[in-house]
């Protein structure tokens, strides 16, 4: 029987730490901290809701992170 795959670990990092940062700086910082995917979205964007391990989402308003969440 094949082993059960184990998803990669997410960085021990709080999404709230990115709120208020310049979007470009926040993306660089997130990648340095180990997030494999960083997604910047405009307010009200229609997105898929599946949870992706290692993905950090940013809602960006006027070049600043207004909201951040995992998945």
C-alpha positions in Angstrom: 0.0 0.0 0.0 1.3 3.5 -0.9 2.1 5.9 1.9 -0.4 8.7 2.6 1.1 11.9 1.2 1.9 14.6 3.8 1.3 18.2 2.7 4.3 20.6 3.0 4.3 22.6 6.2 3.2 26.3 6.1 5.5 28.9 7.5 4.9 29.9 11.1 3.8 33.4 10.1 0.8 35.5 10.8 -1.0 37.0 7.8 -2.0 40.0 9.9 1.7 41.0 9.9 1.4 42.0 6.3 -1.6 44.3 6.6 -0.6 47.9 5.9 2.6 47.1 4.1 3.4 48.1 0.5 2.2 45.2 -1.7 5.6 44.7 -3.4 7.4 44.6 -0.1 4.9 42.3 1.5 5.2 39.8 -1.4 9.0 39.8 -1.2 8.8 39.3 2.6 6.3 36.5 2.3 8.5 34.6 -0.1 11.5 35.1 2.1 9.5 33.7 5.0 8.7 30.5 3.0 5.3 31.0 1.4 5.4 29.1 -1.9 2.6 31.1 -3.5 1.7 34.7 -2.9 -1.5 36.0 -4.6 -2.3 39.7 -4.8 -5.9 40.5 -5.5 -7.9 43.7 -6.1 -10.8 44.4 -3.7 -13.9 42.3 -4.5 -12.1 40.0 -6.8 -13.9 36.7 -7.6 -11.6 33.9 -6.6 -11.7 30.1 -6.1 -12.2 29.1 -2.5 -10.1 25.9 -2.4 -7.5 25.8 0.3 -3.9 25.6 -1.0 -1.2 24.8 1.5 1.6 27.3 1.3 -0.4 30.1 -0.4 -0.8 33.5 1.1 -3.5 35.9 -0.3 -3.4 39.7 -0.2 -6.2 42.0 -0.9 -4.5 45.2 -2.3 -6.0 48.7 -2.2 -4.0 51.6 -3.4 -0.7 49.6 -3.5 -1.1 48.5 0.2 -2.1 45.2 1.7 -5.6 45.8 3.2 -6.3 42.1 4.1 -4.2 38.9 4.2 -5.2 35.3 4.7 -3.9 31.8 4.2 -5.0 29.4 1.5 
